[in-house]
Amino acid sequence: MTLMISGGGGGGGATALSGLSDVTLAALANGQILQYNSGTGQWENTALTGQLTYKGSFDATAGTPALTNALKGDFYVISVAGTQFGQSWSIGDHLIVNDDMGGVIDSSKIDKIDNTDAVSSVNGATGVVNLYADDATLNLAGTGLVTSGTGATSTLNADVGTGANQLVQLDGSSRLPAVDGSQLTNLPAAPVTSVNGDTGVVNLYADNATLNLAGTGLVTSGTGATSTLNADVGTGANQLVQLDGSSRLPAVDGSQLTNLPAAPVTSVNGDTGVVNLYADNATLNLAGTGLVTSGTGATSTLNADVGTGANQLVQLDGSSRLPAVDGSQLTNLPAAPVTSVNGDTGVVNLYADNATLNLAGTGLVTSGTGATSTLNADVGTGANQLVQLDGSSRLPAVDGSQLTNLPSSGGSRPNVYTQSASFTIGDGTGTDPGAVTAAELERVYLINNGATAVTVTLPAISGDVGAGFKLQIKRLGTAAVTIDRNSEDIDDQAANQTLSVQYSSFTLVCAGAGIGWYII
């Protein structure tokens, strides 16, 4: 028999009960109970364990209500999902306090009962749901699947076979049945079906026509099933060479071998056995010009005799520089550094009128003196002046009688002619104005041939068409334009040229009779 007292601890929370004169009610605390001990006939106060007290809903997003003073046994039902106390909470989960918080929230004192894992429905069905192969809630039927029976006795089987849309089932030996395999890829090589025309059980022997192994260096002994193919080893003609028991070649003629390793050393200057080499030993000839031997026998040392005297080796100093030696025989030396300027040493300032800077000359003019002097070009068209191009990059009006290799006169602009069919330059056909002359340099032909192939024949090199005569031919159409050489060479080749790309062009310059044309 038990009686629970709730409310504040001490006498303020106790209630006077009749028949409990032997119990000090003031000692009861919140959450304790009165329990009757039949053995002693007394009421005793004891702590209540295992009690859960529902405290309402808990917002796991806002973290409310606060749990800083929650007591052991308090529990809440999650009303708003969220993350609190290091855990994710869903609506319907239970939050249980497993120990008094005491004013500070401790996540280890909070337990979670997950109430969200259960299936709530199956394809819309709730309650006890039974799934069958023919049930709308279990959609498994498809090509190659066969449903037999109905309801609780229905079965879903595979429709196996070799017909259309059936599933292929391996036989008892894990082999595919007889089906069309024409679309299979990456198959292994086909097995051997015959040997030299023989089928069935084929026995191969060294003397059998189906096994042709006999050759130079191979020897067949026996016949039929007892025949053996052996190697004919030895050092005679056509025999195979067999290494001896130490994996060495036998004594054979090796004169035709190439890339052999160098022979091992068998003696040193005639000495054999253990040979000690010293700087003064006849077996080690190291002494020479610039080399000095000190000591004898095992304590001898070979040193370099360095210095700047005859036959000595030159040693660089501590700064990796050659010592003071005669360098008159050295070649390919870098240019010597400047040590003076027109005899001046030290800090040398160069001015246009300074004797140390000799720049004045024909066409150069010095203005000013000292540090303010300037060297200018004396430009003009008078004697000893430099000629300056005008604003259009043209020479001024000067006497050009001594100029050479000038282009022939004939107008400042090329003559442009449009052609659409095959023609010979200078034959007077079409829009070609007729015979060409040396005065008609830089004549331009635009071949507007469209989709029709055209041949342009060059003029003969003679008379007015000589060295320096220039022609320009450009293809405008989509069809090829062939340049007929007219028995002359083009770029030193006895071959016609073709403009194979639309809008491509050739500029041809005549080099004279017997030479031909050049493409530039």
C-alpha positions as semicolon CSV with decimal commas, in nm:
position;residue;x (nm);y (nm);z (nm)
1;M;0,000;0,000;0,000
2;T;0,148;0,340;-0,099
3;L;0,050;0,704;-0,069
4;M;0,216;0,970;-0,288
5;I;0,267;1,323;-0,158
6;S;0,307;1,597;-0,422
7;G;0,383;1,964;-0,363
8;G;0,668;2,142;-0,180
9;G;0,905;1,954;0,051
10;G;0,891;1,979;0,432
11;G;0,594;2,050;0,649
12;G;0,457;2,307;0,411
13;G;0,385;2,034;0,153
14;A;0,254;1,763;0,387
15;T;-0,110;1,694;0,457
16;A;-0,233;1,574;0,796
17;L;-0,355;1,220;0,764
18;S;-0,545;1,032;1,031
19;G;-0,381;0,720;1,165
20;L;-0,027;0,836;1,073
21;S;0,083;0,960;1,411
22;D;0,410;0,759;1,388
23;V;0,523;0,930;1,064
24;T;0,689;1,269;1,051
25;L;0,514;1,418;0,754
26;A;0,745;1,718;0,758
27;A;1,028;1,493;0,627
28;L;0,849;1,410;0,303
29;A;0,996;1,574;-0,012
30;N;0,847;1,639;-0,354
31;G;0,820;1,316;-0,554
32;Q;0,844;1,089;-0,240
33;I;0,577;0,840;-0,136
34;L;0,453;0,689;0,190
35;Q;0,484;0,312;0,189
36;Y;0,338;0,082;0,456
37;N;0,583;-0,176;0,593
38;S;0,376;-0,474;0,704
39;G;0,674;-0,621;0,886
40;T;0,715;-0,329;1,121
41;G;0,361;-0,202;1,101
42;Q;0,497;0,143;1,022
43;W;0,461;0,397;0,735
44;E;0,790;0,485;0,570
45;N;0,885;0,765;0,324
46;T;1,074;0,652;0,009
47;A;1,176;0,806;-0,329
48;L;0,958;0,747;-0,635
49;T;1,155;0,588;-0,934
50;G;1,060;0,532;-1,299
51;Q;0,797;0,806;-1,312
52;L;0,737;1,001;-1,643
53;T;0,570;1,337;-1,618
54;Y;0,413;1,471;-1,939
55;K;0,511;1,835;-1,975
56;G;0,339;1,914;-2,306
57;S;0,477;1,989;-2,657
58;F;0,829;2,102;-2,751
59;D;0,929;2,327;-3,045
60;A;1,256;2,174;-3,182
61;T;1,314;2,478;-3,405
62;A;1,280;2,747;-3,137
63;G;1,400;2,524;-2,850
64;T;1,100;2,611;-2,633
65;P;1,001;2,568;-2,360
66;A;1,342;2,609;-2,186
67;L;1,473;2,290;-2,021
68;T;1,730;2,453;-1,787
69;N;1,535;2,343;-1,475
70;A;1,376;2,024;-1,615
71;L;1,355;1,731;-1,373
72;K;1,424;1,365;-1,423
73;G;1,118;1,199;-1,576
74;D;0,990;1,506;-1,761
75;F;0,894;1,426;-2,119
76;Y;0,769;1,626;-2,416
77;V;0,613;1,545;-2,756
78;I;0,781;1,725;-3,051
79;S;0,533;1,962;-3,219
80;V;0,774;2,147;-3,456
81;A;1,062;1,961;-3,623
82;G;1,417;2,095;-3,591
83;T;1,767;2,033;-3,452
84;Q;1,837;2,072;-3,078
85;F;2,085;1,921;-2,834
86;G;2,292;1,766;-3,118
87;Q;1,996;1,563;-3,257
88;S;1,741;1,602;-3,537
89;W;1,380;1,590;-3,416
90;S;1,066;1,509;-3,617
91;I;0,704;1,579;-3,526
92;G;0,579;1,305;-3,293
93;D;0,922;1,217;-3,143
94;H;0,942;1,204;-2,762
95;L;1,202;1,405;-2,563
96;I;1,276;1,254;-2,220
97;V;1,489;1,411;-1,942
98;N;1,693;1,134;-1,777
99;D;1,835;1,346;-1,492
100;D;1,772;1,680;-1,323
101;M;1,920;1,968;-1,526
102;G;2,004;2,181;-1,222
103;G;1,993;2,513;-1,410
104;V;2,229;2,419;-1,697
105;I;2,122;2,221;-2,004
106;D;2,330;1,904;-2,054
107;S;2,261;1,723;-2,386
108;S;2,367;1,392;-2,229
109;K;2,063;1,420;-1,996
110;I;1,823;1,420;-2,293
111;D;1,699;1,099;-2,460
112;K;1,505;1,069;-2,784
113;I;1,233;0,818;-2,871
114;D;1,197;0,815;-3,250
115;N;0,832;0,776;-3,349
116;T;0,875;0,855;-3,722
117;D;1,028;0,531;-3,868
118;A;0,710;0,330;-3,912
119;V;0,557;0,295;-4,260
120;S;0,245;0,509;-4,270
121;S;0,098;0,368;-4,593
122;V;0,177;0,131;-4,885
123;N;0,074;0,275;-5,223
124;G;-0,197;0,464;-5,037
125;A;-0,318;0,162;-4,833
126;T;-0,304;0,180;-4,452
127;G;-0,354;-0,067;-4,169
128;V;-0,254;-0,432;-4,225
129;V;-0,141;-0,445;-4,589
130;N;-0,088;-0,784;-4,762
131;L;0,111;-0,773;-5,087
132;Y;0,047;-1,026;-5,366
133;A;0,197;-1,063;-5,714
134;D;-0,138;-0,957;-5,866
135;D;-0,209;-0,682;-5,616
136;A;-0,220;-0,326;-5,742
137;T;0,006;-0,230;-5,450
138;L;0,285;-0,452;-5,585
139;N;0,357;-0,375;-5,951
140;L;0,610;-0,642;-6,055
141;A;0,456;-0,787;-6,371
142;G;0,643;-0,703;-6,693
143;T;0,805;-0,852;-7,004
144;G;0,941;-1,194;-6,910
145;L;0,749;-1,202;-6,579
146;V;0,442;-1,429;-6,540
147;T;0,182;-1,413;-6,258
148;S;0,004;-1,736;-6,160
149;G;-0,279;-1,770;-5,904
150;T;-0,467;-1,483;-5,738
151;G;-0,467;-1,309;-5,401
152;A;-0,274;-1,480;-5,122
153;T;-0,191;-1,775;-5,353
154;S;-0,052;-1,568;-5,643
155;T;0,311;-1,628;-5,757
156;L;0,542;-1,420;-5,974
157;N;0,762;-1,633;-6,202
158;A;1,010;-1,566;-6,484
159;D;0,888;-1,654;-6,835
160;V;1,200;-1,838;-6,956
161;G;1,265;-1,979;-7,302
162;T;1,415;-1,885;-7,640
163;G;1,113;-1,704;-7,785
164;A;1,054;-1,331;-7,828
165;N;1,054;-1,131;-7,499
166;Q;1,137;-1,442;-7,292
167;L;1,424;-1,454;-7,043
168;V;1,710;-1,688;-7,136
169;Q;1,786;-1,949;-6,870
170;L;2,120;-2,133;-6,855
171;D;2,095;-2,513;-6,874
172;G;2,212;-2,754;-6,605
173;S;2,573;-2,711;-6,723
174;S;2,559;-2,331;-6,701
175;R;2,548;-2,303;-7,080
176;L;2,332;-2,079;-7,295
177;P;2,058;-2,262;-7,488
178;A;2,050;-2,264;-7,869
179;V;1,968;-1,898;-7,943
180;D;2,064;-1,649;-8,213
181;G;2,399;-1,498;-8,100
182;S;2,462;-1,284;-8,408
183;Q;2,449;-0,959;-8,205
184;L;2,694;-1,069;-7,936
185;T;3,021;-0,875;-7,922
186;N;3,366;-0,933;-7,771
187;L;3,330;-1,312;-7,798
188;P;3,643;-1,524;-7,740
189;A;3,813;-1,679;-8,042
190;A;3,624;-1,981;-8,178
191;P;3,748;-2,321;-8,056
192;V;3,950;-2,542;-8,291
193;T;3,712;-2,755;-8,500
194;S;3,968;-2,942;-8,714
195;V;4,346;-2,993;-8,742
196;N;4,481;-2,986;-9,098
197;G;4,141;-3,116;-9,209
198;D;4,119;-3,392;-8,943
199;T;3,824;-3,388;-8,704
200;G;3,731;-3,589;-8,399
201;V;4,017;-3,716;-8,177
202;V;4,338;-3,601;-8,348
203;N;4,673;-3,739;-8,227
204;L;4,977;-3,532;-8,325
205;Y;5,318;-3,694;-8,381
206;A;5,650;-3,552;-8,488
207;D;5,626;-3,742;-8,820
208;N;5,258;-3,667;-8,875
209;A;5,157;-3,447;-9,161
210;T;4,932;-3,259;-8,922
211;L;5,232;-3,151;-8,713
212;N;5,510;-3,002;-8,926
213;L;5,792;-2,933;-8,679
214;A;6,091;-3,098;-8,844
215;G;6,355;-2,850;-8,962
216;T;6,722;-2,762;-8,950
217;G;6,857;-2,865;-8,612
218;L;6,549;-3,078;-8,531
219;V;6,569;-3,458;-8,543
220;T;6,271;-3,697;-8,550
221;S;6,314;-4,044;-8,398
222;G;6,056;-4,324;-8,404
223;T;5,729;-4,325;-8,594
224;G;5,361;-4,276;-8,518
225;A;5,263;-4,259;-8,151
226;T;5,621;-4,336;-8,046
227;S;5,788;-4,064;-8,256
228;T;5,992;-3,798;-8,078
229;L;6,117;-3,461;-8,191
230;N;6,460;-3,376;-8,054
231;A;6,709;-3,092;-8,103
232;D;7,025;-3,182;-8,297
233;V;7,275;-3,007;-8,069
234;G;7,651;-2,970;-8,123
235;T;7,909;-2,740;-8,279
236;G;7,880;-2,864;-8,637
237;A;7,709;-2,704;-8,936
238;N;7,329;-2,657;-8,895
239;Q;7,336;-2,786;-8,538
240;L;7,185;-2,601;-8,244
241;V;7,439;-2,474;-7,989
242;Q;7,371;-2,598;-7,635
243;L;7,512;-2,423;-7,327
244;D;7,723;-2,641;-7,098
245;G;7,644;-2,718;-6,733
246;S;7,781;-2,379;-6,631
247;S;7,560;-2,192;-6,880
248;R;7,862;-2,118;-7,102
249;L;7,889;-2,143;-7,479
250;P;8,098;-2,438;-7,603
251;A;8,416;-2,383;-7,803
252;V;8,279;-2,247;-8,130
253;D;8,391;-1,988;-8,384
254;G;8,282;-1,652;-8,246
255;S;8,440;-1,435;-8,513
256;Q;8,101;-1,306;-8,632
257;L;7,976;-1,203;-8,289
258;T;7,929;-0,829;-8,236
259;N;7,891;-0,599;-7,935
260;L;8,096;-0,829;-7,713
261;P;8,204;-0,688;-7,373
262;A;8,566;-0,585;-7,335
263;A;8,792;-0,871;-7,230
264;P;8,867;-0,888;-6,856
265;V;9,211;-0,772;-6,734
266;T;9,444;-1,070;-6,686
267;S;9,765;-0,882;-6,604
268;V;9,888;-0,527;-6,533
269;N;10,202;-0,432;-6,728
270;G;10,291;-0,801;-6,720
271;D;10,228;-0,844;-6,345
272;T;9,970;-1,101;-6,234
273;G;9,814;-1,190;-5,903
274;V;9,778;-0,911;-5,644
275;V;9,918;-0,597;-5,811
276;N;9,977;-0,283;-5,599
277;L;10,006;0,038;-5,798
278;Y;10,213;0,330;-5,671
279;A;10,301;0,664;-5,824
280;D;10,662;0,551;-5,865
281;N;10,582;0,200;-5,977
282;A;10,672;0,097;-6,329
283;T;10,326;-0,059;-6,361
284;L;10,164;0,283;-6,306
285;N;10,308;0,541;-6,545
286;L;10,154;0,863;-6,422
287;A;10,462;1,087;-6,388
288;G;10,484;1,353;-6,657
289;T;10,521;1,723;-6,723
290;G;10,364;1,912;-6,437
291;L;10,326;1,599;-6,222
292;V;10,555;1,548;-5,918
293;T;10,604;1,220;-5,731
294;S;10,691;1,232;-5,361
295;G;10,774;0,932;-5,144
296;T;10,830;0,575;-5,261
297;G;10,638;0,249;-5,267
298;A;10,312;0,234;-5,075
299;T;10,368;0,587;-4,937
300;S;10,432;0,753;-5,272
301;T;10,211;1,050;-5,376
302;L;10,148;1,205;-5,715
303;N;10,096;1,581;-5,701
304;A;10,050;1,858;-5,959
305;D;10,347;2,092;-6,005
306;V;10,157;2,422;-6,021
307;G;10,294;2,768;-6,096
308;T;10,364;3,010;-6,382
309;G;10,697;2,866;-6,491
310;A;10,780;2,648;-6,790
311;N;10,601;2,311;-6,793
312;Q;10,403;2,390;-6,477
313;L;10,026;2,360;-6,448
314;V;9,842;2,690;-6,405
315;Q;9,627;2,701;-6,091
316;L;9,339;2,950;-6,048
317;D;9,368;3,179;-5,746
318;G;9,119;3,197;-5,459
319;S;8,886;3,411;-5,671
320;S;8,886;3,162;-5,961
321;R;9,108;3,395;-6,167
322;L;9,410;3,305;-6,378
323;P;9,741;3,421;-6,231
324;A;9,962;3,675;-6,410
325;V;10,081;3,476;-6,710
326;D;10,155;3,551;-7,073
327;G;9,820;3,535;-7,255
328;S;9,945;3,646;-7,596
329;Q;9,853;3,309;-7,753
330;L;9,495;3,300;-7,623
331;T;9,218;3,319;-7,886
332;N;8,846;3,402;-7,885
333;L;8,884;3,629;-7,582
334;P;8,596;3,864;-7,499
335;A;8,649;4,230;-7,590
336;A;8,866;4,410;-7,336
337;P;8,684;4,652;-7,106
338;V;8,713;5,024;-7,187
339;T;9,002;5,178;-6,992
340;S;9,001;5,524;-7,152
341;V;8,801;5,732;-7,402
342;N;9,016;5,916;-7,656
343;G;9,285;5,926;-7,388
344;D;9,053;6,043;-7,108
345;T;9,015;5,824;-6,799
346;G;8,798;5,835;-6,491
347;V;8,450;5,992;-6,527
348;V;8,421;6,089;-6,895
349;N;8,130;6,309;-7,010
350;L;8,060;6,290;-7,382
351;Y;7,918;6,587;-7,575
352;A;7,854;6,635;-7,944
353;D;8,138;6,892;-7,960
354;N;8,372;6,703;-7,730
355;A;8,693;6,568;-7,874
356;T;8,617;6,242;-7,699
357;L;8,298;6,199;-7,903
358;N;8,378;6,214;-8,273
359;L;8,035;6,212;-8,433
360;A;8,043;6,523;-8,650
361;G;8,063;6,449;-9,021
362;T;7,898;6,507;-9,356
363;G;7,529;6,570;-9,299
364;L;7,568;6,604;-8,918
365;V;7,538;6,946;-8,753
366;T;7,647;7,033;-8,396
367;S;7,460;7,309;-8,213
368;G;7,543;7,443;-7,868
369;T;7,853;7,364;-7,664
370;G;7,948;7,148;-7,369
371;A;7,666;6,982;-7,179
372;T;7,403;7,166;-7,389
373;S;7,544;7,063;-7,727
374;T;7,316;6,874;-7,970
375;L;7,396;6,664;-8,276
376;N;7,138;6,702;-8,556
377;A;7,107;6,578;-8,912
378;D;7,159;6,840;-9,184
379;V;6,867;6,750;-9,411
380;G;6,784;6,901;-9,749
381;T;6,850;6,855;-10,120
382;G;7,185;7,032;-10,134
383;A;7,535;6,888;-10,156
384;N;7,637;6,671;-9,858
385;Q;7,293;6,700;-9,700
386;L;7,084;6,402;-9,590
387;V;6,764;6,344;-9,791
388;Q;6,449;6,335;-9,576
389;L;6,125;6,171;-9,696
390;D;5,822;6,399;-9,701
391;G;5,501;6,346;-9,504
392;S;5,383;6,091;-9,762
393;S;5,706;5,890;-9,734
394;R;5,817;6,015;-10,076
395;L;6,157;6,137;-10,186
396;P;6,179;6,514;-10,242
397;A;6,259;6,659;-10,584
398;V;6,621;6,557;-10,631
399;D;6,836;6,444;-10,923
400;G;6,766;6,068;-10,961
401;S;6,977;6,007;-11,268
402;Q;7,207;5,770;-11,080
403;L;6,930;5,553;-10,934
404;T;6,923;5,196;-11,068
405;N;6,668;4,911;-11,089
406;L;6,373;5,149;-11,098
407;P;6,040;5,003;-11,217
408;S;5,942;5,087;-11,572
409;S;5,711;5,381;-11,617
410;G;5,354;5,316;-11,720
411;G;5,120;5,495;-11,488
412;S;5,080;5,503;-11,113
413;R;4,792;5,253;-11,107
414;P;4,769;4,899;-11,246
415;N;4,541;4,818;-11,541
416;V;4,258;4,592;-11,415
417;Y;4,070;4,359;-11,653
418;T;3,792;4,116;-11,567
419;Q;3,774;3,779;-11,750
420;S;3,517;3,501;-11,725
421;A;3,640;3,243;-11,981
422;S;3,969;3,089;-12,091
423;F;4,197;3,323;-12,291
424;T;4,558;3,402;-12,382
425;I;4,698;3,725;-12,238
426;G;4,758;3,975;-12,523
427;D;4,552;3,794;-12,791
428;G;4,288;4,071;-12,812
429;T;3,992;3,846;-12,719
430;G;3,716;3,930;-12,475
431;T;3,793;4,231;-12,260
432;D;4,170;4,180;-12,294
433;P;4,285;4,495;-12,477
434;G;4,515;4,313;-12,713
435;A;4,891;4,288;-12,740
436;V;5,079;4,366;-12,419
437;T;5,373;4,605;-12,414
438;A;5,658;4,670;-12,177
439;A;5,485;4,994;-12,076
440;E;5,191;4,796;-11,938
441;L;5,354;4,669;-11,619
442;E;5,139;4,543;-11,330
443;R;4,845;4,443;-11,547
444;V;4,582;4,277;-11,317
445;Y;4,338;4,006;-11,433
446;L;4,036;3,924;-11,214
447;I;3,904;3,580;-11,318
448;N;3,532;3,589;-11,240
449;N;3,471;3,231;-11,358
450;G;3,196;3,120;-11,120
451;A;3,173;2,737;-11,117
452;T;3,350;2,698;-11,457
453;A;3,719;2,602;-11,473
454;V;3,926;2,854;-11,668
455;T;4,275;2,842;-11,824
456;V;4,483;3,161;-11,856
457;T;4,774;3,129;-12,103
458;L;5,074;3,351;-12,040
459;P;5,208;3,570;-12,327
460;A;5,520;3,460;-12,510
461;I;5,844;3,612;-12,377
462;S;5,973;3,816;-12,670
463;G;5,977;4,175;-12,794
464;D;5,790;4,398;-12,552
465;V;5,731;4,117;-12,299
466;G;6,074;4,095;-12,139
467;A;6,250;4,109;-11,803
468;G;6,054;4,313;-11,546
469;F;5,711;4,261;-11,709
470;K;5,464;4,178;-11,427
471;L;5,118;4,016;-11,430
472;Q;4,873;3,959;-11,145
473;I;4,602;3,690;-11,173
474;K;4,333;3,641;-10,903
475;R;4,062;3,373;-10,891
476;L;3,715;3,494;-10,785
477;G;3,504;3,187;-10,875
478;T;3,455;2,851;-10,708
479;A;3,620;2,652;-10,990
480;A;3,996;2,615;-11,044
481;V;4,200;2,857;-11,256
482;T;4,501;2,706;-11,441
483;I;4,801;2,922;-11,542
484;D;4,935;2,781;-11,872
485;R;5,313;2,848;-11,889
486;N;5,312;2,878;-12,275
487;S;5,634;2,672;-12,310
488;E;5,816;2,888;-12,051
489;D;5,931;2,780;-11,703
490;I;5,749;2,898;-11,389
491;D;5,977;2,906;-11,086
492;D;6,233;2,706;-11,289
493;Q;5,978;2,425;-11,337
494;A;5,833;2,311;-11,673
495;A;5,485;2,283;-11,524
496;N;5,162;2,480;-11,523
497;Q;5,034;2,635;-11,199
498;T;4,682;2,621;-11,056
499;L;4,491;2,859;-10,831
500;S;4,312;2,585;-10,637
501;V;4,156;2,803;-10,365
502;Q;3,890;3,068;-10,422
503;Y;4,026;3,425;-10,390
504;S;4,387;3,304;-10,416
505;S;4,620;3,486;-10,658
506;F;4,959;3,474;-10,833
507;T;5,190;3,768;-10,912
508;L;5,425;3,663;-11,194
509;V;5,737;3,855;-11,296
510;C;5,914;3,787;-11,625
511;A;6,285;3,715;-11,578
512;G;6,359;3,724;-11,951
513;A;6,378;3,490;-12,250
514;G;6,526;3,152;-12,168
515;I;6,456;3,197;-11,797
516;G;6,077;3,225;-11,775
517;W;5,850;3,353;-11,500
518;Y;5,880;3,371;-11,121
519;I;5,596;3,382;-10,870
520;I;5,643;3,652;-10,608
